[in-house]
């Protein structure tokens, strides 16, 4: 009988392993989903004259832990690129550890260039504070502004990480100029989709990546648009344990 019990245990282990593998296969098949979306489906909204007639590009990336959107706005006077990242559910947070200069240096327009920084400030928007900081691209004297915001910090996470982040920059076109006040007003006008987080996840989604959409969001070496680190993968799962929460 001990041999039978041992055999039964082995069968049970194999069955559980197969079941877990099958479940993993289902989840693996669901993510990631990356595609270009129309402006009407964007999670980001601006209500400011500076962007009234802007040409827009939006790329949505849905991963297992987060929904990330890349957005580009371009007018005859300026270019703005931004990322909005949302953790999917109460068991997930964002490991967003970018200070302003580190964040700014991820954008292709700034990469490998000397940046001269001004004073950091903040503006109160619909969701909370947005920090912003003027900087100058030394090589061509473009006076730009970087911005960053994080909110919805998960109270059960002992590291106090956020569930939502929004960051990017605004630069004038060459030969044009922007005032700090006008960009502050632009940032103050931003709102984000009120859709519940669970509505961001397709019920019958299947893994699919549009290479053209990803290429547009990532840009290329030497390009003035895009961010090679997109979609960043800030998402982390955590659980509560003795003394607090721990990252997976």
C-alpha positions, 0 to 999 in steps of 0.5 A, a space after each residue: 500500500 505505501 507504493 500505491 500511495 506514492 504512485 497516487 501522489 505522483 499522479 496528483 503532482 503530475 495532474 496539478 502541474 499539467 493544470 497549472 501549465 494549461 492555465 499558464 498557457 491561457 494567460 500567456 495567450 492573452 498578453 501582451 496586446 499592443 496596437 495603435 488606437 484612435 484618439 477617441 479611445 485614448 485614456 488621456 484627455 487634454 482641454 487646452 488651446 495649445 493642442 486644439 488641432 494637434 495631430 495625435 498618435 496613441 499606442 496601447 500596450 496591455 500586459 499582464 500587470 498594467 495597461 500602458 499608453 504612449 501618446 504623441 501630440 504635434 502641432 506647428 509649434 510643439 511636440 509633446 510625448 507622454 506615457 500613462 501607465 495603470 496597474 491592473 487591480 489591487 494586487 499590482 503596483 508600479 515600480 516607478 523609480 524615475 526622477 525627472 532627469 532620468 525620465 527625460 533622458 529616456 526620450 529619444 529627443 533627449 538621449 545622449 544630449 546635454 540637458 541644462 535644468 531649471 527649477 522644478 515646480 508643480 501644478 494641481 491637475 484633475 487627479 493631483 499634482 504634476 511636477 514639471 521642470 524646464 530644461 534646455 537641450 544644449 546642442 540646439 538651445 531648445 527650451 523644453 519642459 519635462 513632467 511627471 506625476 504618480 498617484 493612487 498609492 497602494 496602502 497595503 504595499 509597504 513600499 508605498 508604490 503608485 498604481 498610476 503614473 503619467 510622465 513625458 515632455 513638451 518641446 517647441 519646434 525648432 525656431 518656435 518657443 513656449 512659455 512655462 506658464 502656457 505649458 503649466 496651463 496645458 498640464 493642468 487641463 489633463 484628465 484621464 479616463 474614468 473607466 474602471 480598471 477592469 474595463 481596460 482588460 478584454 474578456 476574450 483578448 489574444 496576444 497580438 503585437 502590431 510591429 508598426 505601432 510598437 515602432 512608432 512608440 519606441 522610435 529609432 536611434 537618432 529619432 526625435 520622437 519615441 521612447 526605446 524603453 516603451 512599454 517600460 514594464 513597471 508593473 509588479 505583483 505583491 502580497 502582504 506578509 509579515 511586516 508588509 508587502 513584498 514584490 514578486 
